[in-house]
Amino acid sequence: MRKNLVAGAVVALTLATAAPALASNPPGTASSGSADFAKADQTFKVEPLAVCNVNPEQAGTVTGSSPAVSKSGLKIGETSSTCTTEVVNPDEFITKTRSVAVGKAFELSALVAAKGPRLKIGEWKITCEATDAGTAAGWELKGMSGWTGLPQQIPSGYVHEVKASTGTVLAKAKFTDTVFPVPNDGSISMTLLKITFEPSSGYTGSITVGTTACTPTP
């Protein structure tokens, strides 16, 4: 199955409280992904890629970047991120932030030996935007192949079973996992995609594609 573009967004609004809530999410952060998986006596670890964090005290843009990754069974192209703080009311120093991570050329071939698919994502993007009124997280996936049975519209928190040609489930892929803190302070965090290996694959661990989080601005 090949998909040219799948996209979506989730919004969180700030709830009025008697006293300021302590945010459980950072002011703004983004990363293109990471990995930590193993097979037999081999361990494959990819530290968080292209990480950036907004500076809430000063207007401007913080950037992050990572070179291409090539591990046995996993390839990821170059990745980058930007975390921006913009002043929208200088007199009161009211700001808004935008945290974005992008990546390309994801290819997971680790499951092919177990008669599973070769999973590809041509491009991905994840964003988190914050104002004093609330936050919104958005995402895009382009050029997907190998994802047999994936719905045309991917609902938030959707779990896709990655199967071998025999029908055995080799991994589970959770799309757009969104977390709101309790109590709700208007902040939000999202993981675009997390692939967790099942024992039948011969691997343990997981791979993450795109993470972000942000908190309403002061």
Residue pairs with C-beta under 8 A, 6 or more apart in sequence:
1 144
1 145
1 146
1 147
1 148
1 149
1 150
2 143
2 144
2 145
3 141
3 142
3 143
3 144
3 147
3 150
3 152
4 142
4 143
5 140
5 141
5 142
6 140
6 141
6 142
6 144
6 152
6 153
6 154
7 138
7 139
7 140
7 141
8 138
8 139
8 154
8 156
8 176
9 136
9 137
9 138
9 139
10 136
10 137
10 138
10 156
10 176
10 178
10 188
10 190
11 134
11 135
11 136
12 134
12 135
12 136
12 180
12 184
12 186
12 187
12 188
13 133
13 134
13 186
14 132
14 133
14 134
14 185
14 186
14 216
15 183
15 184
15 185
15 186
17 183
17 185
21 183
21 185
21 186
22 185
23 181
23 185
23 187
23 215
23 216
24 181
24 185
24 187
25 181
25 187
25 188
25 189
25 213
25 214
25 215
26 53
26 213
26 214
26 215
27 53
27 54
27 56
27 97
27 130
27 214
27 215
27 217
28 53
28 54
28 56
28 83
28 85
28 97
28 98
28 99
28 128
28 130
28 213
28 214
28 215
29 51
29 52
29 53
29 54
29 83
29 99
29 128
29 212
29 213
29 214
30 50
30 51
30 52
30 64
30 81
30 82
30 83
30 99
30 100
30 101
30 126
30 127
30 128
30 211
30 212
31 48
31 49
31 50
31 51
31 52
31 64
31 81
31 101
31 210
31 211
31 212
32 49
32 50
32 66
32 76
32 79
32 80
32 81
32 101
32 102
32 103
32 124
32 209
32 210
33 46
33 48
33 49
33 76
33 79
33 103
33 106
33 207
33 208
33 209
33 210
33 211
34 46
34 47
34 48
34 49
34 207
34 208
34 211
35 44
35 45
35 46
35 71
35 74
35 205
35 206
35 207
35 208
36 44
36 45
36 46
36 205
36 206
36 207
37 43
37 44
37 110
37 197
37 203
37 204
37 205
37 206
37 207
38 44
38 203
38 204
38 205
39 73
39 110
39 202
39 203
39 204
40 202
42 72
44 71
44 72
44 73
44 74
44 205
46 69
46 71
46 74
46 76
48 211
49 66
49 69
49 76
49 79
49 103
50 64
50 65
50 66
50 79
50 80
50 81
50 101
50 102
50 103
51 64
51 81
52 62
52 63
52 64
52 81
52 82
52 83
52 99
52 101
53 62
53 83
53 99
54 62
54 83
54 84
54 85
54 97
54 99
54 214
55 62
55 83
55 85
56 85
56 95
56 97
56 217
56 218
58 85
59 85
59 86
59 87
59 95
60 84
60 85
61 82
61 83
61 84
61 85
62 82
62 83
62 84
63 80
63 81
63 82
63 83
64 80
64 81
64 82
64 83
64 101
65 78
65 79
65 80
65 81
66 78
66 79
66 80
67 78
68 75
68 76
68 77
68 78
68 105
69 75
69 76
72 110
73 108
73 109
73 110
73 111
74 107
74 108
74 109
74 110
74 207
75 105
75 106
75 107
75 109
76 103
76 105
76 106
76 107
77 103
77 104
77 105
77 106
78 103
78 104
79 101
79 102
79 103
79 104
80 101
80 102
80 103
81 99
81 100
81 101
81 102
82 98
82 99
82 100
83 97
83 98
83 99
83 100
84 97
84 98
84 99
85 95
85 96
85 97
86 95
86 96
86 97
86 98
87 93
87 94
87 95
88 94
88 95
88 96
88 131
93 218
94 132
94 217
94 218
95 132
95 217
95 218
96 129
96 130
96 131
96 132
96 217
97 128
97 129
97 130
97 214
97 217
98 127
98 128
98 129
98 130
99 127
99 128
99 129
99 212
99 213
99 214
100 125
100 126
100 127
100 212
101 125
101 126
101 127
101 210
101 211
101 212
102 123
102 124
102 125
103 123
103 124
103 125
103 209
103 210
104 122
104 123
104 124
105 122
106 119
106 120
106 121
106 124
106 209
107 118
107 119
107 120
108 118
108 119
108 120
108 195
108 207
109 118
110 201
110 203
111 117
111 118
111 119
111 162
111 164
111 170
111 171
111 201
112 118
113 202
114 164
114 168
114 170
114 200
114 201
114 202
115 164
115 165
115 166
115 168
116 162
116 163
116 164
116 165
116 170
116 171
116 201
117 146
117 147
117 148
117 162
118 145
118 146
119 145
119 146
119 147
119 162
119 195
120 143
120 144
120 145
120 146
121 141
121 142
121 143
121 144
121 193
121 209
122 142
122 143
122 144
123 140
123 141
123 142
123 143
124 139
124 140
124 141
124 142
124 192
124 193
124 209
124 210
125 139
125 140
125 210
126 137
126 138
126 139
126 140
126 190
126 192
126 210
126 211
126 212
127 137
127 138
127 139
127 212
128 135
128 136
128 137
128 188
128 189
128 190
128 212
128 213
128 214
129 135
129 136
129 137
129 138
129 214
130 136
130 187
130 214
130 215
130 216
130 217
131 216
131 217
132 216
132 217
132 218
133 186
133 216
134 186
134 216
135 186
135 187
135 188
135 214
135 215
135 216
136 188
137 178
137 188
137 189
137 190
137 212
137 214
139 176
139 190
139 192
139 210
141 154
141 192
141 193
144 150
147 160
147 173
148 163
149 160
149 161
150 160
151 158
154 175
154 176
155 176
156 175
156 176
156 177
156 178
157 174
157 175
157 176
157 177
157 178
158 174
158 175
158 176
159 172
159 173
159 174
159 175
160 172
160 173
160 174
160 175
161 169
161 171
161 172
161 173
162 169
162 170
162 171
162 172
162 173
162 195
163 169
163 170
164 170
164 200
168 200
169 198
169 200
170 197
170 198
170 200
170 201
171 195
171 196
171 197
171 198
171 201
171 203
172 195
172 196
172 198
173 193
173 194
173 195
173 196
174 191
174 193
174 194
174 196
175 192
175 193
176 190
176 191
176 192
176 193
177 190
177 191
177 194
178 188
178 189
178 190
179 188
179 189
179 190
180 187
180 188
181 187
185 215
185 216
186 215
186 216
187 213
187 214
187 215
187 216
188 213
188 214
189 211
189 212
189 213
190 211
190 212
190 213
191 208
191 210
191 211
192 209
192 210
192 211
193 208
193 209
193 210
194 206
194 207
194 208
194 209
195 206
195 207
195 208
195 209
196 205
196 206
197 203
197 204
197 205
197 206
